[in-house]
Amino acid sequence: MEKNNIIGNNIYCESFFITKGIVKIINMAKPKKKGGPKQKLSPEAREAKAKRDLEIAKSPRRMKMKRDNYAKRKEAEKKFGKLWLLGKDYDHEDGKFESIKRNRGNDGNGTKKEGK
C-alpha cells in the first residue's frame, strides 16, 4: 500500500481511500481544538484554578458587567438586528460594541500591562 495525502492535513485519523480498485492510506492531521490548547496542570492545581476562576467570575463587579452586557445586547439586537452583533463584544471601558479581537486585546495594546 502506498501512503498518499490526497485530502490534505486538516482531518484526523488514518483511513483508506479506494481509487480504481487500489487502496491508498491517507495521512490526516489532528484538528485544532476550539478554545486553544489546555493548560497542563496537576489535578490539585486544576481544582484550585477552577475555584479561583469561579470566584472571580461571580464577583459583584463581573456580575454587574454581565447584566449590563446582556441588556446592551438585547437593546442593540432590537435596534440593529442579530447579524450586526455577530463577532462583537460590549467594551465597558469605551462604552460601545467592538470586535472581540479588539476588546479582548485591550484596543491593540495587549493585556500584559492592563490594570497596572
Sequence and secondary structure as in RCSB ss.txt:
>XXXX:A:sequence
MEKNNIIGNNIYCESFFITKGIVKIINMAKPKKKGGPKQKLSPEAREAKAKRDLEIAKSPRRMKMKRDNYAKRKE
AEKKFGKLWLLGKDYDHEDGKFESIKRNRGNDGNGTKKEGK
>XXXX:A:secstr
 EEE SS SSS S EEEEETTEEEEE       TT       HHHHHHHHHHHHHHHTSHHHHHHHHHHHHHHHH
HHHHH HHHHTTEEEETTTTEEEEHHHHHTTTTT SSSTT 
